[in-house]
C-alpha cells in the first residue's frame, strides 16, 4: 500500500472512529506526503457518511430490540 492510500485510509478510520489523536496524526502525515486537500476532504466526507450510516443502523437496532 502506498503512503497516500495508507494516510487517506487512516484519516477515514479516524473520522469514522471518532479518534482525534489518530486524525491529527494521519492528517499531518498526509500533509508531509503532499496529498491534495481535495482528496483529504473527499475521504473525510466519505468517512462521515459511513459513520452516519453506522449510527443510524445502531439506533434502529436498539429501537427494535427494546420494543420487542
N, C-alpha and C positions, 0 to 999 in steps of 0.2 A: 504494500500500500504506500503510495507516495505521501509526502508531507501535507499537500493540500487536502487530500481526501481525509487523512488522519485528523487534521485540525478542524476541518469542517464537521466531521463526524463528532469530534469532541465537543464542539460548540453546540451542535444539535442535542447531544446527550445531556449536556449541562442545562440547557434551557428546558428540555422535557423533564429532567430530573430535579429541577429547582436547586441546582448546586451553584451558588455564586462563586465560590473559590475555583471550581472547575471551569466556569465560564471565563473568569478573569485569566486563568492560565491559558486556555485554548485560544482565547481572543488575542492575547499577547503573542502567542506562538504564530497565529495566523498572520499577524502584522509583520512579524520577523520574516516570514516566508513570502511577504508581499502579495498575499491573497487579496484579490479585489474586494472592496467594500460591498459592491453589489452582490457578490457571491456570498459574503458573510450575512448580509441582510436577507437574502433569499433562504438560506439554511435556517436562520432564526425564525422566519415566518413558517417554514415547513415544520420545525420543531414545536412551535406554538400550536399549530393545527393538530399535531399528534397528541400533545399534552391535553388539549381541549377535548379531543375525542375520547381519550382515556378517562378524563374526569367525568364526562357525560355518561360514558358507559358504566363507570363505577356508581354514579348517582342512581342510574336506572336499576342496576343490580341490587343496591341497598334498598331502594324503594320496593322493588318486587319481593325481596327476601323478607322484609319486615311486614309487608302486607299479607303474607301467607298465613 
